[in-house]
Amino acid sequence: MRALGKQTISAGQLAILYVSYMIGSSIINIPNPMIHFAGNMAWLSITVSALMGMLLLSLVLYLFRCYPDDEYTACLNRVYGRWIAGVFIVLLILMLFLMLAYIILDIGDFFTNTMMVETPMYVFNTLTIVVAAYTVYAGIEVMGRMFFLLMGSMMLAVVLIVFLAVPLTRTETLLPLFTEGIKPVLHGIYFSFGFPFGELFLFSVILPFVRKDSRRDAGKWLYAMTALSGFLLLIVILITVMTLGPLAGDRKFSLYAVARLIKVGNFMVGLEAIVGIALIAGSFTKATIVLFILNYVTVRFFKLDDDKLLLPAISFITFLLSMTMFRTEDEFSFAVQVGWPFIVMTVGIVPLMLAALITLLRRNMGRR
């Protein structure tokens, strides 16, 4: 087994990892708060957020073109210097711990609220982090191959539910528009840009793993997958609004709730179980990718030779965080919906935007 720094993936495998990361947990968690914030105009908020995600992706790809052989921490060191970059990297590591704990907690929360309500949450949290750690141990090449099947099954389940839910939809639920002005739409943009589109900056860590002969197509794949992610989230939000109506903003795990309404004859019922399994697979893929990034950034920060040395400790700390950070679901919801977008923008996006600006100025000054 090769070390993490020596493994490579193709541009197609990068696209699979990227779309797994973008819609893995968001496709089940986005509709409810988006509709709660923006009402019938949630579709506009997610569209604007996807366009903003395209702009952010252009900055990520610009830095990658400028420093193609540097992993993300080395890029920050080159731009900011050792000490300033060290502060940004420490904040990034802390943010990744929070992010991974949130995803693990969300998986346990989904199980204990829908499918297995009498099972303790620590059972699901433990299983998720252990399997994710073993997958990261196998390496990014294995992740790039196996996630194709997981994401294929998830997308198939989502498409099936959307198709079967069409007869239940009512277009009049999309009206009226802008009943409370523009502020709810802006609130929806704030939330959906922070989660998931603002999180795409973390793929600055993954990009150097792409084989050099495939890097020419990496940008095209990422733009296409960003558009696909925005389109899928848009469709799910529209179906949720048109199916659940006024209850759409109050029903947690909206796509699962939509699946419970579907009944074809007397033989096709209980589709929510299939959807639940597929959505958990999507959340697992995102948790695994975040754990990989966290492990890689931490190892590079401490300049360790063994890429797997800190993986058990990181996994155990994440499990403890997922079990102890919040006492109630309301606290968790507030942290994700209000605090998390702000953390993503300040800890992740601002340093990346400044790095791109500084790099651009240096290159322009060097040409004079």
ZIDASUL-V264315 format. One record per helix or strand of 3 or more residues. SS is the DSSP state (a for helix, b for strand). FROM is the first residue (numbers start at 1). TO is the last residue. If there is no record, write none. Layout:
<<SS | FROM | TO> <SS | FROM | TO>>
//
This chain:
<<a | 4 | 6> <a | 11 | 23> <a | 26 | 66> <a | 72 | 80> <a | 82 | 115> <a | 121 | 138> <a | 140 | 168> <a | 171 | 174> <a | 183 | 194> <a | 197 | 207> <a | 212 | 247> <a | 254 | 261> <a | 271 | 301> <a | 311 | 324> <a | 329 | 367>>
//
